[in-house]
């Protein structure tokens, strides 16, 4: 008599577990708290839950992710992953499935998504130029053959894109509202632009120059934008240091009323007035900055550094420019990504195989995720910001 009762209880327990798991699987889920971590060594992507500090899935099959970047669909459900091998891959964050993939060039350097979320653009080193795809189907929509290495691709309000050529020093502005768009070509940006950014209001496009001691700026609210040099000769009179890694200018920080810019080949962060674009100060740093990223709200700027000093992060106070905290999370810090309101920051430590999570008020370590050679970290909140 006892065994039938025990069997019945076991059956009911399993039935309840099955029902419970089914209920969880069918529960509607938001993507607002999700993100991805690039595992560059294995060509894989981790889907992470920012709120619980957990990995939800590991997805393979993205090709060469040695210089990968990511944008998100307008609803935050899909991640578009740009690989160095020219691969453009569409990942469904809810199912963990790759739902589209094209190899669109031999060597790509990043991408952007239009403000209406319908077009995905990719910038290429080889063969150069920009190719644009339908965000739903990844079908080819348009190509802009620049005949040069193309960098600094950003989305511009009004279903437009801007990008710049390393070889020719031109910036092209294309309006995808037109059935057969002709680029507006802006010459004279400077010698060897290496990266660019667009400000959060979509008005100002700034290109960093490797071949000149300065930067170049466009006001995109002008009908025919004209290049304007800023910080000319900011290193004049000093002996340049070897450049171990070019700064990533998407990380240029608008903090309060000042920009924080990583100087090329120098152990400095530069401060610019956001209205006049005149230099208003400098902060001596631990090494050559790679990313200088503003904590949301602009109160702090977090900085990481190029090899061989890439085990350190410094936190700068925006109001004073002073270094207020310095610490060593581990070898080869490649990227930092803030939670949307800035309460915590995720840090990829490549050679330790970890993503570390810190409280931005106390600087205390609050979480850790194992990852294979992690590099870029991207949260879905980027879906609603210009230039990201």
Buried (B, 14 or more C-beta within 10 A) or exposed (E): EEEEEEEEEEEEEEEEEEEEEEEEEEEEBEBBBBBBBBBBBBBBBBBBEBEEBEBBBBBEEBBBBBBBBBBBBBEBBBBBBBBBBBBBBBBBBBEEEBEBBBEBBEBBBBBBBBBEBBBBBBBBBEBBBBBBBEBBEBEEBBEBEBEBBBBBBBBBBEBBBBBBBBEBBBBBBBBBEEEEBEBBEBEEBBEBBBBBBBBEEBBBBBBBBBEBBBBBBBEBEEEEBEBEBBBEEBBEEEEEBEBBBBBBBBBBBBBBEBBBBBBBBBBBBBBBEBEEBEBBEBBEBBBBBBBBBBBBBBBBBBBBBBEEBBBBBBBBBBEEBEBEEEEEBBEBBBBBBBBBEBBBBBBBBBBBBBBBBBEBEEBEEEBEBEBBBBBBBBBBBBBEEBBB
